[in-house]
Amino acid sequence: MSKFVRVDKEKCIACGSCGDAAPDIFDYDDSGVAEVVFEGDNNRGVTAISEDLYTDLQDAVDGCPTSCIEVADQAF
Ligand code: SF4
């Protein structure tokens, strides 16, 4: 099953945790707010994440203090 991910940027507090856990998936905008950058997704949540990154993704989700990383098995 595929995984798709996006950040609810309204809830992100720019803590910097997700980019440490999953640097291939998350980066930050000019305000430090996280967004999904995997394969140019641009935080749309429409790009299937590579299976080899699932552990990193789960670490990021588990470490997000505001639970604003949204994961689904279909594109958003
Ligand atoms: Fe934002 Fe959560 Fe990433 Fe922290 S871990 S930067 S709150 S998305």
Backbone and ligand atoms as CSV (ligand in chain L), in Angstrom:
chain,resi,resn,atom,element,x,y,z
A,1,MET,N,N,0.845,-1.195,0.000
A,1,MET,CA,C,0.000,0.000,0.000
A,1,MET,C,C,0.883,1.250,0.000
A,2,SER,N,N,0.517,2.202,-0.800
A,2,SER,CA,C,1.310,3.429,-0.899
A,2,SER,C,C,1.048,4.348,0.289
A,3,LYS,N,N,1.965,5.257,0.491
A,3,LYS,CA,C,1.789,6.284,1.525
A,3,LYS,C,C,1.988,7.662,0.905
A,4,PHE,N,N,1.091,8.561,1.281
A,4,PHE,CA,C,1.168,9.945,0.844
A,4,PHE,C,C,1.191,10.816,2.098
A,5,VAL,N,N,1.873,11.950,2.019
A,5,VAL,CA,C,2.050,12.753,3.220
A,5,VAL,C,C,2.002,14.238,2.892
A,6,ARG,N,N,1.479,14.987,3.824
A,6,ARG,CA,C,1.510,16.444,3.728
A,6,ARG,C,C,1.547,16.999,5.148
A,7,VAL,N,N,1.968,18.247,5.249
A,7,VAL,CA,C,2.017,18.930,6.545
A,7,VAL,C,C,0.867,19.931,6.609
A,8,ASP,N,N,0.131,19.901,7.718
A,8,ASP,CA,C,-0.848,20.958,7.984
A,8,ASP,C,C,-0.063,22.161,8.485
A,9,LYS,N,N,0.257,23.060,7.587
A,9,LYS,CA,C,1.171,24.153,7.908
A,9,LYS,C,C,0.588,25.118,8.937
A,10,GLU,N,N,-0.721,25.124,9.096
A,10,GLU,CA,C,-1.355,25.980,10.106
A,10,GLU,C,C,-1.004,25.508,11.516
A,11,LYS,N,N,-0.761,24.209,11.664
A,11,LYS,CA,C,-0.473,23.645,12.994
A,11,LYS,C,C,1.016,23.503,13.255
A,12,CYS,N,N,1.837,23.577,12.209
A,12,CYS,CA,C,3.283,23.384,12.365
A,12,CYS,C,C,3.872,24.534,13.166
A,13,ILE,N,N,4.704,24.197,14.155
A,13,ILE,CA,C,5.344,25.222,14.990
A,13,ILE,C,C,6.823,25.392,14.630
A,14,ALA,N,N,7.212,24.860,13.485
A,14,ALA,CA,C,8.576,25.061,12.982
A,14,ALA,C,C,9.640,24.589,13.969
A,15,CYS,N,N,9.417,23.404,14.518
A,15,CYS,CA,C,10.360,22.892,15.528
A,15,CYS,C,C,11.612,22.283,14.897
A,16,GLY,N,N,11.525,21.891,13.648
A,16,GLY,CA,C,12.692,21.349,12.965
A,16,GLY,C,C,12.922,19.863,13.150
A,17,SER,N,N,11.999,19.177,13.781
A,17,SER,CA,C,12.189,17.759,14.077
A,17,SER,C,C,12.026,16.856,12.845
A,18,CYS,N,N,11.023,17.129,12.030
A,18,CYS,CA,C,10.731,16.201,10.931
A,18,CYS,C,C,11.841,16.165,9.881
A,19,GLY,N,N,12.443,17.307,9.627
A,19,GLY,CA,C,13.521,17.339,8.649
A,19,GLY,C,C,14.747,16.583,9.129
A,20,ASP,N,N,14.946,16.536,10.445
A,20,ASP,CA,C,16.036,15.734,10.992
A,20,ASP,C,C,15.731,14.249,10.833
A,21,ALA,N,N,14.483,13.870,11.090
A,21,ALA,CA,C,14.102,12.457,11.029
A,21,ALA,C,C,14.010,11.951,9.589
A,22,ALA,N,N,13.533,12.799,8.711
A,22,ALA,CA,C,13.285,12.366,7.329
A,22,ALA,C,C,13.679,13.477,6.354
A,23,PRO,N,N,14.971,13.709,6.202
A,23,PRO,CA,C,15.426,14.829,5.365
A,23,PRO,C,C,15.105,14.672,3.883
A,24,ASP,N,N,14.824,13.456,3.434
A,24,ASP,CA,C,14.454,13.274,2.035
A,24,ASP,C,C,12.989,13.613,1.775
A,25,ILE,N,N,12.222,13.738,2.858
A,25,ILE,CA,C,10.789,14.013,2.705
A,25,ILE,C,C,10.441,15.454,3.062
A,26,PHE,N,N,11.040,15.961,4.151
A,26,PHE,CA,C,10.637,17.274,4.665
A,26,PHE,C,C,11.750,18.305,4.548
A,27,ASP,N,N,11.333,19.505,4.224
A,27,ASP,CA,C,12.218,20.670,4.315
A,27,ASP,C,C,11.361,21.809,4.864
A,28,TYR,N,N,11.926,22.996,4.920
A,28,TYR,CA,C,11.234,24.110,5.570
A,28,TYR,C,C,11.140,25.304,4.634
A,29,ASP,N,N,10.040,26.036,4.764
A,29,ASP,CA,C,9.914,27.254,3.963
A,29,ASP,C,C,10.682,28.389,4.641
A,30,ASP,N,N,10.576,29.588,4.119
A,30,ASP,CA,C,11.362,30.704,4.633
A,30,ASP,C,C,11.025,31.047,6.081
A,31,SER,N,N,9.859,30.626,6.550
A,31,SER,CA,C,9.455,30.864,7.936
A,31,SER,C,C,9.822,29.710,8.848
A,32,GLY,N,N,10.432,28.670,8.294
A,32,GLY,CA,C,10.794,27.508,9.092
A,32,GLY,C,C,9.684,26.494,9.230
A,33,VAL,N,N,8.570,26.755,8.574
A,33,VAL,CA,C,7.441,25.831,8.618
A,33,VAL,C,C,7.715,24.681,7.648
A,34,ALA,N,N,7.406,23.477,8.105
A,34,ALA,CA,C,7.742,22.284,7.322
A,34,ALA,C,C,6.815,22.105,6.132
A,35,GLU,N,N,7.355,21.440,5.118
A,35,GLU,CA,C,6.568,21.068,3.959
A,35,GLU,C,C,7.195,19.830,3.324
A,36,VAL,N,N,6.370,19.099,2.606
A,36,VAL,CA,C,6.851,17.888,1.940
A,36,VAL,C,C,7.521,18.286,0.628
A,37,VAL,N,N,8.764,17.874,0.484
A,37,VAL,CA,C,9.518,18.218,-0.725
A,37,VAL,C,C,9.898,16.982,-1.534
A,38,PHE,N,N,9.491,15.805,-1.068
A,38,PHE,CA,C,9.880,14.569,-1.745
A,38,PHE,C,C,9.468,14.603,-3.220
A,39,GLU,N,N,10.422,14.441,-4.098
A,39,GLU,CA,C,10.198,14.413,-5.553
A,39,GLU,C,C,9.311,15.567,-6.032
A,40,GLY,N,N,9.543,16.740,-5.464
A,40,GLY,CA,C,8.832,17.932,-5.911
A,40,GLY,C,C,7.356,17.964,-5.553
A,41,ASP,N,N,6.987,17.250,-4.493
A,41,ASP,CA,C,5.565,17.196,-4.122
A,41,ASP,C,C,5.001,18.571,-3.763
A,42,ASN,N,N,5.846,19.423,-3.201
A,42,ASN,CA,C,5.413,20.787,-2.857
A,42,ASN,C,C,4.248,20.794,-1.870
A,43,ASN,N,N,4.291,19.805,-0.945
A,43,ASN,CA,C,3.299,19.691,0.134
A,43,ASN,C,C,1.869,19.471,-0.373
A,44,ARG,N,N,1.748,18.924,-1.577
A,44,ARG,CA,C,0.409,18.628,-2.085
A,44,ARG,C,C,-0.101,17.275,-1.595
A,45,GLY,N,N,0.829,16.400,-1.182
A,45,GLY,CA,C,0.413,15.085,-0.717
A,45,GLY,C,C,-0.042,14.173,-1.838
A,46,VAL,N,N,0.562,14.325,-2.996
A,46,VAL,CA,C,0.139,13.526,-4.153
A,46,VAL,C,C,1.247,12.602,-4.679
A,47,THR,N,N,2.396,12.612,-4.020
A,47,THR,CA,C,3.530,11.814,-4.478
A,47,THR,C,C,3.735,10.640,-3.529
A,48,ALA,N,N,3.668,9.431,-4.057
A,48,ALA,CA,C,3.855,8.245,-3.216
A,48,ALA,C,C,5.289,8.233,-2.669
A,49,ILE,N,N,5.389,8.072,-1.357
A,49,ILE,CA,C,6.694,8.042,-0.700
A,49,ILE,C,C,7.345,6.682,-0.940
A,50,SER,N,N,8.643,6.685,-1.203
A,50,SER,CA,C,9.364,5.432,-1.419
A,50,SER,C,C,9.337,4.565,-0.165
A,51,GLU,N,N,9.173,3.270,-0.368
A,51,GLU,CA,C,9.088,2.367,0.780
A,51,GLU,C,C,10.329,2.422,1.654
A,52,ASP,N,N,11.469,2.682,1.060
A,52,ASP,CA,C,12.694,2.708,1.864
A,52,ASP,C,C,12.740,3.911,2.802
A,53,LEU,N,N,11.780,4.815,2.679
A,53,LEU,CA,C,11.714,5.973,3.570
A,53,LEU,C,C,10.615,5.843,4.623
A,54,TYR,N,N,9.927,4.713,4.652
A,54,TYR,CA,C,8.803,4.565,5.584
A,54,TYR,C,C,9.244,4.660,7.046
A,55,THR,N,N,10.409,4.119,7.359
A,55,THR,CA,C,10.873,4.201,8.752
A,55,THR,C,C,11.163,5.651,9.127
A,56,ASP,N,N,11.824,6.374,8.217
A,56,ASP,CA,C,12.076,7.798,8.473
A,56,ASP,C,C,10.750,8.550,8.627
A,57,LEU,N,N,9.810,8.237,7.766
A,57,LEU,CA,C,8.514,8.915,7.818
A,57,LEU,C,C,7.834,8.666,9.158
A,58,GLN,N,N,7.849,7.419,9.612
A,58,GLN,CA,C,7.198,7.112,10.882
A,58,GLN,C,C,7.898,7.824,12.039
A,59,ASP,N,N,9.228,7.885,11.973
A,59,ASP,CA,C,9.972,8.607,13.011
A,59,ASP,C,C,9.551,10.078,13.044
A,60,ALA,N,N,9.375,10.661,11.866
A,60,ALA,CA,C,8.960,12.063,11.797
A,60,ALA,C,C,7.560,12.250,12.373
A,61,VAL,N,N,6.656,11.357,12.005
A,61,VAL,CA,C,5.282,11.447,12.518
A,61,VAL,C,C,5.286,11.309,14.033
A,62,ASP,N,N,6.020,10.324,14.536
A,62,ASP,CA,C,6.058,10.085,15.977
A,62,ASP,C,C,6.676,11.265,16.726
A,63,GLY,N,N,7.604,11.969,16.074
A,63,GLY,CA,C,8.313,13.048,16.763
A,63,GLY,C,C,7.691,14.415,16.601
A,64,CYS,N,N,6.638,14.516,15.814
A,64,CYS,CA,C,6.018,15.832,15.585
A,64,CYS,C,C,5.190,16.232,16.805
A,65,PRO,N,N,5.534,17.341,17.445
A,65,PRO,CA,C,4.868,17.709,18.698
A,65,PRO,C,C,3.432,18.178,18.528
A,66,THR,N,N,3.036,18.535,17.312
A,66,THR,CA,C,1.670,19.010,17.114
A,66,THR,C,C,0.835,18.083,16.237
A,67,SER,N,N,1.381,16.915,15.933
A,67,SER,CA,C,0.654,15.920,15.115
A,67,SER,C,C,0.101,16.530,13.834
A,68,CYS,N,N,0.916,17.347,13.193
A,68,CYS,CA,C,0.424,18.021,11.986
A,68,CYS,C,C,0.926,17.390,10.704
A,69,ILE,N,N,1.622,16.233,10.813
A,69,ILE,CA,C,2.025,15.497,9.623
A,69,ILE,C,C,0.926,14.483,9.319
A,70,GLU,N,N,0.309,14.641,8.172
A,70,GLU,CA,C,-0.829,13.809,7.801
A,70,GLU,C,C,-0.384,12.747,6.796
A,71,VAL,N,N,-0.723,11.502,7.087
A,71,VAL,CA,C,-0.338,10.395,6.217
A,71,VAL,C,C,-1.602,9.656,5.791
A,72,ALA,N,N,-1.665,9.295,4.512
A,72,ALA,CA,C,-2.815,8.569,4.005
A,72,ALA,C,C,-2.347,7.528,2.997
A,73,ASP,N,N,-3.203,6.561,2.703
A,73,ASP,CA,C,-2.826,5.536,1.726
A,73,ASP,C,C,-3.306,5.889,0.323
A,74,GLN,N,N,-3.906,7.067,0.198
A,74,GLN,CA,C,-4.274,7.594,-1.118
A,74,GLN,C,C,-3.803,9.047,-1.199
A,75,ALA,N,N,-3.644,9.543,-2.393
A,75,ALA,CA,C,-3.257,10.946,-2.566
A,75,ALA,C,C,-4.311,11.862,-1.966
A,76,PHE,N,N,-3.857,12.948,-1.389
A,76,PHE,CA,C,-4.786,13.923,-0.793
A,76,PHE,C,C,-5.520,14.711,-1.886
L,1,SF4,FE1,FE,6.343,21.240,12.005
L,1,SF4,FE2,FE,5.833,18.853,13.109
L,1,SF4,FE3,FE,7.908,19.167,11.440
L,1,SF4,FE4,FE,7.963,20.251,13.880
L,1,SF4,S1,S,7.917,18.038,13.407
L,1,SF4,S2,S,8.603,21.255,11.952
L,1,SF4,S3,S,5.821,20.850,14.165
L,1,SF4,S4,S,5.718,19.356,10.904
